[in-house]
Amino acid sequence: MYQTSLSPEDVARLTARLSTVERSWPVGRQPVHTCYVPAGRVIASTVADWGREALESIDRDLLPDLPDGVLDRVEAKLRREPVEDLRIDFEDGYGAPEDDVEDMDAESTAHLVSRWIADGTVPPSIGLRIKSFDTPELRERGLRTLDIFLTALEEVPPGFTITFPKVTSADQIDVFADVLDLFGGDLKFEIQVETTQSVVDSEGRLAIPRFIAAGRGKVTGLHFGTYDYTAGCGLSAAQQHLAHGACDFARHVMQVSAAGTGVRLSDGSTNVLPVGDGKRYGWDTHYRLTRRSLEHGFYQGWDLHPAQLVTRYAAVYAFYREGLEADAARLRSYVERVSGGVLDEPATAQALSAFFLRAVDCGALDPVEVQVATGLDESGLRNLVARSS
């Protein structure tokens, strides 16, 4: 036996005050985008209309260069499932109509969602964005809209999410979580990170960890708001874009604050639309920014126009298909403990497994080709993620 100086009782006594940090990985499918549609424009055919308009917009001569087969996959996706996450917008994109108009839109859109659920056409994820808590008037209006919508909604579908915009303090999150408790069930919400106070508070502390804690397990995502945030930083119109360094700083804060919490990240939008004479420039811009987000670990973003679905799926599919061979080889080597030029840690195996699960979920890769490349089926990938956690 080896001689030691510390008794088990000494170790237990000294370490008793240390808390155990529980890390979690996001569970279930994450949509690659969120499509924001003003509530007054949401009709029964909205999802199908977005898919049809996206298909009709395709001009192969104007699109960025894509790997072989990607555009065919994109077209199939637009026919099968054009929108992965639909957000019925009662905030900036909706405006401030008369109260009776917003009341009517809240009830009618809830009935539409119920109809989509009944006929099996509801998107994989869906929800609404209410008005912010900026002023008493906006708070009252936003909560009334939420109340009417949830009261009229016959069934809360899986993946239902409420977007809480322009958050400036943990107190707002705490109150909103209390409000959701009044409705019963297990309602979830995502925080829009679009104010400077939602990144660094007035005392110079990172704000997001306290936001997540104030949500008491109800916060599922952090969505970056490009234009409100850059305007809040005092940037001129020409500098208000996703690739600006100010946005990178905010996203880095989001990333480190959400790591290990199970809270997902979503990047913001670009208002450069691929329409008219600006179609090529709009697609080039959207494709480049989407790829940039993916490379920085933001696997979701906002889309504001049907034509953006083309470059959303093109960029996502190209990203995953280009990474298939190298990432599969690394994951297979980790699983088989094969020595090679790269020695990966369990956390890397977790990230690689999640890479392939996301790729299969969105249709970028087929389950069979992933299994052939990695040696793991879907359950094996999910088990590896769980073990690495």
C-alpha positions in Angstrom: 0.0 0.0 0.0 1.2 3.5 -0.8 1.6 5.9 2.2 -0.6 9.1 2.1 -0.9 12.1 4.3 -4.6 13.0 3.8 -7.3 10.8 5.2 -10.5 10.2 3.3 -12.2 12.2 6.1 -9.9 15.1 5.5 -10.6 15.1 1.8 -14.4 14.8 2.3 -14.4 17.6 4.9 -12.4 20.1 2.8 -14.3 19.5 -0.5 -17.8 19.3 1.0 -18.4 23.0 0.2 -17.6 22.6 -3.5 -20.7 22.3 -5.7 -20.9 19.9 -8.6 -21.2 21.6 -11.9 -23.7 19.7 -14.1 -23.1 20.2 -17.8 -25.8 19.4 -20.3 -26.1 19.1 -24.1 -29.1 20.5 -26.0 -31.7 17.7 -26.4 -33.6 17.0 -29.6 -33.6 18.6 -33.0 -32.4 22.2 -33.5 -33.9 24.0 -36.5 -31.4 25.5 -38.9 -33.3 28.7 -39.0 -36.3 30.7 -37.7 -38.6 32.4 -40.2 -40.2 35.5 -38.8 -43.6 36.3 -40.4 -45.8 39.3 -39.1 -48.9 37.9 -37.5 -51.2 39.9 -39.9 -49.7 38.1 -42.8 -49.9 34.5 -41.5 -52.5 32.5 -43.4 -53.2 28.8 -43.8 -50.8 28.4 -46.7 -47.9 30.5 -45.3 -45.5 27.6 -45.0 -46.4 26.2 -48.4 -46.2 29.6 -49.9 -42.6 30.2 -48.6 -41.6 26.9 -50.1 -43.2 27.6 -53.4 -41.7 31.1 -53.6 -38.3 29.9 -52.7 -38.4 27.3 -55.5 -39.6 29.8 -58.0 -36.8 32.2 -57.1 -34.0 29.7 -57.9 -31.7 30.8 -60.7 -28.7 28.6 -60.9 -26.7 31.3 -62.8 -27.0 33.7 -59.8 -26.3 31.3 -57.0 -22.9 30.8 -55.4 -20.9 27.8 -56.6 -22.1 24.8 -54.7 -20.8 21.2 -54.3 -22.3 18.6 -56.6 -25.8 17.5 -55.6 -26.4 20.2 -53.0 -28.9 22.2 -55.1 -30.9 19.1 -55.8 -31.1 18.4 -52.1 -32.1 22.0 -51.5 -35.0 21.7 -54.0 -36.2 18.5 -52.4 -36.1 20.1 -49.0 -38.1 23.1 -50.2 -40.8 20.7 -51.5 -40.8 18.5 -48.4 -40.2 20.8 -45.5 -39.4 24.4 -46.4 -39.7 25.9 -42.9 -38.2 24.2 -39.9 -39.1 26.9 -37.4 -41.9 29.5 -37.8 -42.2 32.5 -35.5 -45.5 34.4 -35.7 -44.3 37.9 -35.0 -46.2 40.4 -32.9 -43.2 42.7 -32.3 -41.1 44.8 -34.7 -42.2 43.1 -37.9 -45.8 43.4 -36.9 -46.0 47.0 -35.7 -48.6 48.6 -33.4 -52.1 48.2 -34.8 -55.2 49.0 -32.9 -55.8 46.7 -29.9 -58.8 45.0 -31.5 -56.7 44.2 -34.6 -54.0 42.6 -32.5 -56.5 40.7 -30.4 -58.1 39.3 -33.5 -54.7 38.3 -35.0 -53.7 36.6 -31.8 -56.8 34.5 -31.7 -56.9 33.7 -35.5 -53.2 32.7 -35.7 -53.7 30.4 -32.7 -56.6 28.7 -34.5 -54.4 28.3 -37.6 -51.7 26.6 -35.5 -54.4 24.3 -34.1 -55.5 23.5 -37.6 -52.0 22.8 -38.8 -51.5 20.4 -35.8 -54.8 18.6 -36.7 -53.9 18.1 -40.4 -50.2 17.3 -39.7 -48.8 20.3 -41.5 -47.4 22.2 -38.5 -43.6 22.9 -38.9 -41.2 21.0 -36.6 -40.9 24.1 -34.5 -43.3 27.0 -34.1 -44.0 29.8 -31.7 -44.7 33.5 -31.4 -42.8 36.6 -30.6 -44.5 39.0 -28.2 -43.8 42.7 -27.6 -41.0 43.6 -25.1 -41.2 44.7 -21.5 -39.6 48.1 -22.4 -42.6 50.1 -21.2 -45.8 49.4 -19.2 -47.8 49.8 -22.3 -45.8 47.3 -24.3 -45.7 44.8 -21.4 -49.5 45.0 -21.1 -50.0 44.6 -24.8 -47.5 41.7 -25.1 -48.9 39.7 -22.2 -52.5 40.2 -23.5 -51.5 38.9 -26.9 -49.8 35.9 -25.3 -52.9 35.3 -23.1 -55.3 35.4 -26.1 -53.1 33.2 -28.2 -52.5 30.5 -25.6 -56.1 30.5 -24.5 -57.2 30.0 -28.1 -54.6 27.3 -28.8 -56.2 23.9 -28.5 -52.9 22.1 -28.0 -49.3 23.2 -27.5 -47.3 21.4 -30.2 -43.9 20.0 -29.6 -41.1 22.5 -30.2 -43.4 25.4 -29.3 -41.3 28.5 -28.2 -42.1 32.0 -27.2 -39.6 34.7 -28.2 -39.0 37.3 -25.5 -37.4 40.4 -27.2 -35.2 43.3 -26.1 -34.4 42.0 -22.6 -32.5 44.3 -20.4 -32.5 42.7 -17.0 -32.8 39.4 -15.2 -35.9 40.8 -13.4 -37.7 40.8 -16.7 -36.8 37.2 -17.2 -37.9 36.3 -13.7 -41.3 38.0 -14.1 -41.8 36.4 -17.5 -41.1 32.9 -16.1 -43.7 33.6 -13.4 -46.2 34.6 -16.0 -45.7 31.4 -17.9 -46.2 29.4 -14.7 -49.7 30.8 -14.5 -50.6 29.0 -17.8 -49.5 25.6 -16.5 -47.8 23.0 -18.6 -44.1 23.4 -19.5 -43.9 26.5 -21.7 -40.5 27.4 -22.9 -39.0 30.7 -24.2 -36.0 32.0 -26.0 -34.2 35.3 -25.1 -33.4 37.8 -27.8 -29.9 39.2 -27.2 -30.3 42.5 -28.9 -29.5 45.1 -26.2 -26.1 46.0 -24.9 -27.5 45.4 -21.3 -28.2 41.8 -22.3 -24.5 41.3 -22.9 -22.8 43.4 -20.2 -24.8 44.9 -17.4 -24.4 48.3 -15.8 -21.8 47.0 -13.3 -19.6 45.4 -16.0 -20.7 41.8 -15.4 -21.8 39.3 -18.1 -25.6 39.4 -18.0 -26.6 36.2 -19.8 -25.7 33.7 -17.0 -28.1 35.5 -14.7 -30.7 35.6 -17.5 -30.5 31.9 -17.9 -30.7 31.3 -14.1 -33.7 33.6 -13.8 -35.5 31.5 -16.4 -35.5 28.5 -14.0 -35.1 26.0 -16.8 -37.6 27.6 -19.2 -35.0 29.3 -21.4 -34.2 27.1 -24.4 -32.4 29.5 -26.7 -30.5 32.8 -27.2 -31.2 34.6 -30.4 -29.0 37.4 -31.5 -30.6 40.6 -32.8 -28.4 42.1 -35.4 -29.8 45.5 -36.0 -31.1 46.6 -32.5 -27.7 45.5 -31.1 -25.5 47.3 -33.6 -27.7 50.4 -33.4 -27.4 50.2 -29.6 -23.6 50.2 -30.0 -23.9 53.4 -32.0 -22.8 51.9 -35.3 -23.8 53.7 -38.6 -26.2 52.0 -41.0 -23.4 50.8 -43.2 -21.7 49.0 -40.3 -24.8 47.3 -39.0 -24.2 43.8 -40.3 -23.6 40.3 -38.8 -19.9 40.3 -39.7 -19.0 43.4 -37.6 -16.6 42.9 -34.7 -19.2 44.3 -32.3 -21.5 41.4 -33.2 -18.6 38.9 -32.9 -18.1 40.1 -29.3 -21.8 39.7 -28.4 -21.9 36.2 -29.9 -18.7 35.1 -28.1 -20.4 36.2 -24.8 -23.5 34.2 -25.8 -21.4 31.2 -26.6 -19.4 31.1 -23.4 -22.4 31.9 -21.3 -24.6 29.2 -22.7 -21.9 26.5 -22.9 -22.9 23.5 -20.8 -26.3 24.8 -20.0 -28.3 23.0 -22.8 -29.4 26.5 -24.1 -29.1 26.7 -27.9 -27.7 29.6 -29.9 -29.1 31.3 -33.0 -27.5 34.0 -35.0 -29.4 37.0 -36.4 -30.5 38.1 -39.8 -29.4 40.1 -42.8 -31.8 42.6 -44.3 -30.0 42.3 -47.7 -32.7 40.4 -49.6 -32.2 38.4 -52.8 -34.8 40.1 -54.8 -34.9 42.0 -58.2 -31.7 43.3 -59.6 -30.0 42.6 -56.2 -30.7 38.9 -56.2 -27.1 37.8 -56.8 -25.7 40.2 -54.2 -28.4 39.2 -51.7 -27.8 35.5 -52.2 -24.0 35.9 -52.0 -24.3 38.0 -48.8 -26.7 35.5 -47.1 -24.7 32.5 -48.2 -21.5 34.0 -46.9 -22.9 35.1 -43.6 -24.7 31.7 -43.0 -21.4 29.9 -43.7 -19.6 32.3 -41.3 -22.2 31.6 -38.6 -21.8 27.8 -39.0 -18.0 28.0 -38.8 -18.4 30.0 -35.6 -20.6 27.4 -34.0 -24.0 29.1 -34.6 -26.1 26.5 -36.3 -29.3 28.5 -36.5 -30.2 31.9 -37.9 -33.1 34.1 -38.9 -34.6 34.2 -42.4 -36.8 37.1 -43.4 -37.7 36.3 -47.0 -38.6 33.1 -48.9 -35.7 33.5 -51.3 -33.3 33.3 -48.4 -34.4 29.7 -47.8 -32.4 28.8 -50.9 -29.1 30.0 -49.6 -29.9 29.0 -46.1 -30.2 25.3 -47.0 -27.5 25.6 -49.7 -25.0 26.9 -47.1 -26.0 24.5 -44.4 -25.9 21.5 -46.7 -22.6 22.4 -48.3 -21.1 22.9 -44.8 -22.1 19.5 -43.6 -21.3 17.6 -46.8 -17.8 19.2 -47.0 -17.1 18.2 -43.4 -18.3 14.6 -43.8 -15.1 12.8 -44.7 -12.7 14.5 -42.3 -15.1 14.5 -39.3 -16.2 11.0 -39.9 -12.6 9.7 -40.0 -11.9 11.5 -36.7 -15.0 10.1 -35.0 -14.4 6.6 -36.3 -10.8 6.8 -35.0 -12.0 7.9 -31.6 -14.6 5.2 -31.3 -12.2 2.5 -32.5 -9.3 3.9 -30.6 -7.2 4.0 -33.8 -4.0 6.0 -33.4 -3.5 8.7 -36.0 -2.3 12.2 -36.5 -5.0 13.7 -34.2 -5.7 12.7 -30.7 -9.3 13.8 -29.8 -10.8 14.3 -26.3 -14.3 13.1 -25.3 -15.6 16.6 -25.7 -14.5 16.6 -29.3 -16.2 13.3 -29.9 -19.4 14.8 -28.5 -19.2 17.8 -30.9 -18.5 15.5 -33.8 -21.4 13.3 -33.0 -23.7 16.3 -32.7 -22.4 17.5 -36.1 -23.7 14.4 -37.7 -27.0 14.4 -35.8 -27.7 18.0 -36.9 -26.8 17.1 -40.5 -29.2 14.2 -40.6 -32.0 16.2 -38.9 -32.0 18.9 -41.5 -31.4 16.6 -44.5 -27.9 17.5 -45.4 -26.7 13.9 -44.9 -28.6 10.6 -45.1 -28.6 8.3 -42.1 -27.1 5.5 -44.2 -24.1 7.5 -45.5 -23.4 8.7 -41.9 -23.4 5.2 -40.6 -21.2 4.0 -43.4 -18.7 6.9 -42.8 -18.7 6.8 -39.0 -19.6 3.2 -38.2 -22.4 4.6 -35.9 -26.1 4.6 -36.4 -28.3 7.4 -34.9 -28.7 5.8 -31.6 -24.9 5.2 -31.4 -24.3 8.9 -32.1 -26.8 10.0 -29.4 -25.3 7.6 -26.9 -21.9 9.0 -27.6 -23.2 12.5 -27.0 -24.8 11.4 -23.7 -21.6 9.6 -22.5 -19.4 12.6 -23.3 -21.7 14.8 -21.3 
